[in-house]
Amino acid sequence: MAVEDSPLVSDRQLQKEVLGWCHEILRSALSGGKAPPGPDVPGNGGVFVTLKLHGELRGCIGRFSWDTPLKATIMEITRASAFEDHRFPPLTPPELDGLEITVSVLTRPEPLADLESLVIGRDGLYLVHPRGRGVLLPVVAEEHGWGPREFAEYTSRKAGLPPQAYLDPGAQLLVFRAPAFSTADLT
C-alpha cells in the first residue's frame, strides 16, 4: 500500500485514535507501565513524530522503513522523540499535558532531479552523503521561508556537513513527501 493510500493520510477518526495512542504511549513510558495496544494501523512505512511544547520543538525523530508495520514504527518513534532526541532532555511528566504531537507518514525517497523541481511545503529532503545523512521535513522549509537552495544547504548542515555538501561527489539528494496530522489540527 502506497503512503498516499494509507488510511492514516485520509481517515480523520484513525488519525485522532493514533494521536491519542501516542499520548498514552508517552504516559505509560513516563509511569513505567506497558504501552496500550492502540488502534489497528494497516500497512508498512516510515514515520516522523514531532513533539512541540508551547509552540517550541521538544523532540523530533523519524525512520524511513518499509519492512516494518506502521503501527510498530509509530510506537517506537513516539518514544524515541520524547526520550532519545539528543538535542533535548528526556520528556518529564509535567510536560505531557501541554504536548502537541504531529505524526508524518513518509513516502519512499526518490532522487531529486534538480533543485528547481523541489516544491517547498510539499517535499522534504534527505541527504545521503559519504560522511553523513540529514533529513528535513517539508514543513521546515515552509516555516522558515527557505527557497530550494537554502533547504538543501540546511539539510547538509543537519547532516553535520558544510552547507554546500549536497553538491559533493558521492552525495545524493533525495525528495519525499510527508503527509502529517497533529493534535493541534484535530482538537
Buried (B, 14 or more C-beta within 10 A) or exposed (E): EEBEEBBBBEEEEBBBBBBBBBBBBBBBBBEEEEBEEBBEBBBBBBBBBBBBBEEEEBBBBBBBBBEBBBBEBBBBBBBBBBBEBEEBEEBEEEBBEEBBBBBBBBBEBEEBEEBEEBEBEEBBBBBBBEEBBBBBBBBBBEEEEBEBBBBBBBBBBBBEBEBEBBEBEEBBBBBBBBBBBBBEEEE
